[in-house]
Amino acid sequence: MGPEFVPVKDYLDNCRRKRNVSEYDTAGAVSEKEADDLLRTAQALKDQVENWLEASHPELTEPT
C-alpha cells in the first residue's frame, strides 16, 4: 500500500511483541491506555485500507 503505512506496520509489530510477552511472561504488561491506543489505530487502519481498496481496486469492494 505504500511507504506511508510503514509507521503503523512498525507500531502493530511492537504491539504484537508486547502481547506475546504479556501472554507468556508477564500478565498485565499492557495498560488500558495502550489497549485503547491500539484499538484506535486498528480502526483508523481499517478505514485507510477500505479507502485505498476503493480507490485502487474498486472491483474488490462491495457497493454500500
N, C-alpha and C positions, 0 to 999 in steps of 0.2 A: 504494500500500500504506500510505501514511501518512507523516506528518512524522517519525516515529521512524527512517525509513530515509534521511533527508537526510544525516546524517553519513557513512554508508557510501557513499552516492552520491558525495559530495564526495571521499572518500578514493579511490574507484575512478577518478574522473575525474583526480585528481592522479597516480595510478599510470599511467594511460593517457598523460598528457602526458610523464611521465618516460620511459616506454617509447619514445615517439616520439623523444625526444632521444637515448636510448641507441641506437636503431636507425639514426638518420640522422646524428647529430652526434658523439657521444662514446661509443664502445664501453666497456662495463664501468661505466656510470654507476649501475647498480642493484646494490646489495650483496646478498650471500646472505641476510642478515637481513631486508632489505626484501622479497626474494622469498618467504621463509618467512612473513613477516607477511601478505603478500598472499594466499598460499595458505590460511592460517588464516582470513582474512577471507572469502575466497570460499567456503570450506567452511561457515562459520557462516551466511553469507548464503543459501546453498543450503538449509540446514536451516530457516532462518526462512521462506523462500519456500514450501517444502514445507508447513510448519505453517500458514502463512497460507492457502495454497490449500486445504488440508484443512478449515480452519475456515470459510473464506469461500465457497469454490466446490468442495465435495466432488465434484460431478459431473465436474470436470476431472481428478480424481486417480484412479489405479488402485488397487484394493484390494491390499494386500500380504499 
